[in-house]
Amino acid sequence: MHWQLQEAKNKLSQVIHEAQTTGPQTITVRGKETAVVISAADYQKLTDKKDSLLKFFQESPLTDVELDLTRSKESGRDIEL
């Protein structure tokens, strides 16, 4: 839902309740989206430390797949400049 700043200030408890129950609440100033109020649970999901890329690849079900990583000795194609 979109809230004008003055309305959001007057109904802060409702804005917070709506963020917890229905999702992010957008606050506008002079018709422009300015801020978003989200629940603490949603904030935690956004800020929790993610696993590293290395750990992701180490835990991949494809870790046993053999890849041919040799580079071709060909020089490529001839082009005119």
C-alpha positions as CSV (number, residue, x, y, z in Angstrom):
1,M,0.0,0.0,0.0
2,H,1.1,3.6,-0.6
3,W,1.0,6.1,2.2
4,Q,1.4,9.9,2.0
5,L,4.0,10.9,4.6
6,Q,1.6,12.9,6.7
7,E,-0.9,10.0,6.8
8,A,2.0,7.5,7.6
9,K,3.0,9.7,10.5
10,N,-0.5,9.9,11.8
11,K,-1.1,6.2,11.5
12,L,2.3,4.8,12.2
13,S,1.0,1.9,14.2
14,Q,-1.2,0.9,11.3
15,V,1.6,1.2,8.8
16,I,3.8,-1.1,11.0
17,H,0.9,-3.6,11.4
18,E,0.3,-3.6,7.6
19,A,4.1,-4.2,7.0
20,Q,4.0,-7.2,9.3
21,T,0.8,-8.7,8.0
22,T,0.5,-7.8,4.3
23,G,4.0,-6.8,3.2
24,P,6.1,-3.7,2.4
25,Q,4.4,-0.3,2.8
26,T,5.6,2.5,0.5
27,I,5.7,6.1,1.8
28,T,5.4,8.9,-0.7
29,V,6.4,12.6,-0.5
30,R,4.8,14.9,-3.0
31,G,3.7,11.8,-5.0
32,K,7.2,10.3,-5.2
33,E,8.1,7.0,-3.6
34,T,10.5,7.9,-0.8
35,A,10.7,5.1,1.7
36,V,9.5,1.6,2.3
37,V,8.6,0.1,5.7
38,I,9.1,-3.6,6.0
39,S,8.7,-6.1,8.8
40,A,11.7,-7.1,10.9
41,A,11.4,-10.6,9.6
42,D,11.7,-9.4,6.0
43,Y,14.6,-7.2,7.0
44,Q,16.4,-10.2,8.5
45,K,16.0,-12.1,5.3
46,L,17.5,-9.3,3.3
47,T,20.5,-8.7,5.6
48,D,21.4,-12.2,6.8
49,K,24.8,-13.2,5.8
50,K,24.7,-15.4,2.7
51,D,26.9,-18.4,2.1
52,S,30.0,-17.7,0.1
53,L,30.3,-18.5,-3.6
54,L,32.9,-21.1,-2.8
55,K,30.6,-22.9,-0.3
56,F,27.8,-22.8,-2.9
57,F,30.0,-24.6,-5.4
58,Q,31.4,-27.0,-2.8
59,E,27.9,-28.1,-1.9
60,S,26.6,-28.3,-5.4
61,P,25.3,-31.7,-6.6
62,L,27.5,-31.2,-9.6
63,T,30.8,-31.4,-7.7
64,D,31.6,-34.8,-9.2
65,V,31.1,-33.7,-12.8
66,E,34.3,-33.6,-14.8
67,L,34.8,-30.5,-16.9
68,D,37.2,-30.3,-19.9
69,L,38.9,-26.9,-19.2
70,T,41.7,-27.3,-21.8
71,R,42.0,-24.3,-24.1
72,S,42.0,-24.7,-27.8
73,K,45.3,-24.0,-29.5
74,E,43.6,-22.6,-32.6
75,S,44.3,-18.9,-33.1
76,G,40.7,-18.1,-34.0
77,R,39.4,-16.8,-37.3
78,D,40.9,-14.3,-39.7
79,I,39.1,-11.0,-40.1
80,E,39.6,-8.0,-42.3
81,L,39.8,-4.6,-40.6
